[in-house]
Amino acid sequence: MPDSSILFHEIPAAGGRRFGVATLNAPASLNALSTAMIRLLAPQLTQWACDTGIAGVLLDARSEKAFCAGGDLRQLFPTLRACGSGHNPDAEAFFREEYILDHQIHTYPKPLLCWGHGIVMGGGVGLMVGASHRVVTPASRMAMPEINVGLYPDVGGSWFLRRAPGRTGLFLALTAAQINAADALFAGLADVIVAHERKAQVIEAIAQTPWTGQAAQDRATLSRLLAQAGQGAPIPISKLRTHFDTIETLLAGDDLLDIAHRLRAFKSDDPWLQGAADAFIKGAPSSIAIGFTLWQRVLRMSLAEVFRLEYWASLGFCAHHDFAEGVRALLVDKDRNPRWQPATLEEITPDFIEDHLRPRAQGAHPLAAWI
């Protein structure tokens, strides 16, 4: 049976050009991104990029609940247990191919519209954030929740969270805080809010537009189309904007233990802020420490350099205890009682951090030929 986890079709448009449509189609897993899905999507994007009749691409999902809830970590769990600290071919393939796909989206030569309705988390943010046109709806809920599963904000998160206003990106990395559509615009993770009920109108407008095949001109046309569709959409209050000063105070400085002291002592009447502080306390100390280290290191790195660094970091997490333990506790046994090692930030050493970030293969970087 052919894999139907991603569906493809094309929209004929005025003037003879077409728009490619790639639809994530694994609603039972909230469209969690698997290796099989990556291997369907990446070559199709390449084919459309090379087709002069294709003016642009729409990436969406066949689900009212989620665009993509993240990477399919269940598929990795058996290999994490079986391989331990050794060579893990499945993890190497997954992260290599996922990051190549994410980079492909960031650098796509044609307009690429991502419709980020519902849950957009982790690997789903990685698919969305690099698109040239990023739509969120009033029902969108975004997060980088990796500290809950003993990982860190990858898929380029070290790069795009570093570019959010002030320290809001660091706040999202260290607290797994969930944000709404207005927050996504404020943080630079989305471009426009459009009511989900207007998606059909947007698709019809795409079909009626005489696309030129000139990428810059077509991007501008698509931006105008989406701005018109977004008129009148209800805009929620941005919690990131509202609490910006508090976040800046909590996350200030270059010493993670100082930040930890403030978050541990923090008390607020706002459930969102308090929930973020509580998630930090419960999150994997290894995830928090390495997420903070990456935040410090990537400031002047290119996107390609960040993906190459994250590749080693992800394999480092696969070789240590907390990633497998977090997936077990949250997604497999679902007891929500992970036993982190080390158990506290104070126990983490510089050598422990560096062992997560070191190359785990000799020779050229596995992403060097692609990114």
C-alpha positions, 0 to 999 in steps of 0.5 A, a space after each residue: 500500500 502506498 504511504 498516504 501520510 502526506 497527500 499531494 495535489 495541485 491547484 490550477 491557477 489563472 494564466 496556466 500556472 499551478 500551486 502545489 499542495 502538500 497535506 499532512 495526513 496522520 491525524 491520529 498522531 496529530 500529524 507527528 512528523 515521521 521519517 516516512 513523511 519526511 521522505 515523501 515531502 522533501 523530494 516533492 518540494 524539490 520536484 515542484 521547485 524545479 517545475 517552471 509551471 509551479 508558482 508556489 506551494 501550500 503546506 497544510 494538514 488534514 486535521 482540525 486539531 493540529 498542523 503538526 504536534 512535533 517529531 514522531 518520537 515514538 518511532 525513535 524510542 526503541 532505538 534509543 533503548 537498544 542503542 544506548 550510547 552507541 551508534 544509532 543509525 535510525 536517529 542519525 537518519 531521522 535528524 539528518 533528513 529532518 534538518 535537511 527538509 527544514 533548511 529546504 523550506 527556509 531556502 525555498 526558491 518559490 512562495 511557500 505558504 504554511 497554514 499553521 492551524 491548531 497545534 504547532 509544536 516542536 518539529 511542526 514549528 520547524 516545518 512552519 517557521 522557515 516558510 515564506 508565508 506563515 499563517 496562524 489562526 485564532 485557534 493556533 497553539 504553538 510551543 517548543 516543549 522539548 524540555 518535557 521530553 529530555 530534548 532541547 528546542 531543535 529544528 533550527 530553534 536555536 536560531 529562530 528563538 535567538 531572533 525573537 524580541 529580547 529574551 522571549 525566545 529563551 523563555 520559550 526554550 526554557 519553559 515550554 510555554 504555549 503561545 497563541 497566534 498573537 504571540 507567534 507574530 510578536 515572536 517572529 514565528 508567523 506573519 499573519 492571522 487568518 480565520 481558519 474558516 477563510 482557508 477555502 477563500 484563500 485557496 480560491 484566491 490562489 486559483 484566481 490569481 495569474 501568477 507570474 513565475 517571478 518569485 519576488 513578485 509572486 511573494 508580494 502578491 501572496 502577501 497581499 492576498 493573505 492580508 486581505 483574507 486576514 482582515 477582521 480576524 479576531 486577534 488574541 492578547 499576546 501574553 509574550 508582549 503583555 509580560 515582556 518586562 517580567 520575562 526580561 527580568 526573569 531571564 536576565 544575565 549570563 548565568 543559568 543558575 541565576 535564572 534558575 533561582 529567579 524562576 524557582 522563587 517566582 510566584 504569579 497570579 497569572 496562570 500562564 506565567 506561573 505554569 511556565 515557571 513550574 514547567 522549568 522546575 519540572 523540565 530536564 536539567 540537561 535540556 535546560 542547560 544545553 538549550 541555554 548553552 546553545 542560546 549563548 553560542 549561536 548568536 553570530 552563526 548562520 542558519 546552516 551552522 546552527 543546523 550542523 551544531 544541532 545535529 550533533 546535539 540531537 545525537 548527543 541527547 540520543 546517546 544520554 539518558 534523559 531523552 529516552 527517559 522523557 519519551 518513556 514518561 510522556 509518550 510511552 508509559 505516560 506516567 509523567 514521572 521522568 527520573 532525570 539524570 542529573 537530577 538538578 542543574 547544579 549537578 551538570 558539569 561543563 564536560 557533560 554539556 560538551 559531550 552532548 555537543 561533540 561530533 559523533 563521526 569522523 570526516 565531513 559533517 553529514 549535513 555538509 553536502 546538503 546545508 
